[in-house]
Amino acid sequence: MPPNDIRPLAPIVRDRFPATPLTAISFADFTRTRTYSDLVAYFKGWPRHSFMTDDSRAVLYALIRILRPRMVVEIGTLFAGTAQVMARALWENGEGMLHTTDPFGT
């Protein structure tokens, strides 16, 4: 593993995301796919400094890939583990900006 627990930029699962509108049912269906299983495996224990679970990181990544937001904001950055997940999803989308702030950091 590279220093600081940062993985090289490389596509994780390419473009295997639903093209249909996002609904609770369509996302529940997505969580039963091979793509979602691959994401959970990829995010298992990484980033080490994220306070989210492996599944939560996979969900966050997938939602950003599916919704393709132009901007994502994180409040409470601390070690930036979750920011790595969001930035990677935006990078793979080919667009979007991540803003982070930590009101208790220096």
C-alpha positions as CSV (number, residue, x, y, z in Angstrom):
1,M,0.0,0.0,0.0
2,P,1.4,3.4,-0.9
3,P,2.2,5.9,1.8
4,N,-0.8,7.6,3.5
5,D,-3.1,4.8,2.4
6,I,-3.7,6.4,-1.1
7,R,-4.4,4.0,-4.0
8,P,-3.3,4.9,-7.5
9,L,-6.1,6.3,-9.7
10,A,-7.6,3.6,-11.8
11,P,-11.2,2.8,-12.6
12,I,-12.8,0.5,-10.1
13,V,-15.7,-1.0,-12.0
14,R,-15.9,1.0,-15.2
15,D,-19.4,2.1,-16.2
16,R,-21.5,-0.7,-14.7
17,F,-24.1,1.6,-13.2
18,P,-27.8,1.8,-13.8
19,A,-28.9,4.2,-16.5
20,T,-32.4,4.3,-15.2
21,P,-33.7,7.0,-12.8
22,L,-32.6,6.4,-9.2
23,T,-35.3,5.2,-6.9
24,A,-35.3,3.3,-3.7
25,I,-36.2,0.1,-5.6
26,S,-33.7,0.6,-8.4
27,F,-30.9,1.2,-5.8
28,A,-32.0,-1.8,-3.8
29,D,-31.8,-3.9,-7.0
30,F,-28.3,-2.4,-7.7
31,T,-27.1,-3.6,-4.3
32,R,-27.7,-7.2,-5.4
33,T,-25.5,-6.9,-8.5
34,R,-21.9,-8.1,-9.1
35,T,-20.9,-4.4,-9.5
36,Y,-22.0,-3.6,-6.0
37,S,-20.3,-6.7,-4.6
38,D,-17.1,-5.6,-6.4
39,L,-17.4,-2.2,-4.8
40,V,-17.8,-3.5,-1.3
41,A,-14.7,-5.7,-1.9
42,Y,-12.7,-2.8,-3.2
43,F,-13.7,-0.6,-0.2
44,K,-13.1,-3.3,2.4
45,G,-10.9,-1.7,5.0
46,W,-10.0,1.2,2.7
47,P,-9.5,4.0,3.2
48,R,-8.2,3.1,6.6
49,H,-9.1,6.5,8.1
50,S,-12.7,6.6,7.0
51,F,-15.2,6.3,9.9
52,M,-17.8,4.7,7.5
53,T,-18.3,1.0,7.1
54,D,-17.2,-0.9,3.9
55,D,-20.8,-1.0,2.7
56,S,-21.4,2.7,3.4
57,R,-18.3,3.7,1.4
58,A,-19.6,1.5,-1.5
59,V,-23.0,3.1,-1.3
60,L,-21.6,6.6,-1.2
61,Y,-19.3,5.9,-4.2
62,A,-22.2,4.3,-6.2
63,L,-24.6,7.2,-5.4
64,I,-22.0,9.7,-6.7
65,R,-21.4,7.7,-9.8
66,I,-25.1,7.2,-10.5
67,L,-26.3,10.7,-9.7
68,R,-23.3,12.5,-11.3
69,P,-23.4,15.6,-9.1
70,R,-21.5,18.7,-10.2
71,M,-20.6,19.4,-6.5
72,V,-20.2,17.4,-3.4
73,V,-19.7,19.0,0.1
74,E,-18.3,17.2,3.1
75,I,-18.5,18.7,6.6
76,G,-16.2,17.0,9.0
77,T,-13.1,15.9,7.1
78,L,-10.7,14.8,9.9
79,F,-8.4,12.4,8.1
80,A,-10.0,12.7,4.6
81,G,-10.7,9.0,4.3
82,T,-14.3,9.5,3.1
83,A,-13.2,12.4,0.9
84,Q,-10.9,10.0,-1.0
85,V,-14.0,7.8,-1.8
86,M,-16.0,10.8,-3.0
87,A,-13.1,12.3,-5.0
88,R,-12.5,9.0,-6.7
89,A,-16.1,8.7,-7.7
90,L,-16.1,12.3,-9.1
91,W,-12.9,11.6,-10.9
92,E,-14.4,8.4,-12.5
93,N,-17.4,10.5,-13.5
94,G,-15.1,12.8,-15.3
95,E,-16.6,15.9,-13.7
96,G,-17.6,17.4,-10.4
97,M,-16.0,19.3,-7.5
98,L,-15.5,18.2,-3.9
99,H,-15.4,20.8,-1.2
100,T,-14.4,19.7,2.3
101,T,-14.3,21.5,5.6
102,D,-13.6,20.5,9.1
103,P,-15.0,23.0,11.6
104,F,-12.9,21.5,14.4
105,G,-9.6,21.1,12.5
106,T,-6.8,23.5,12.1
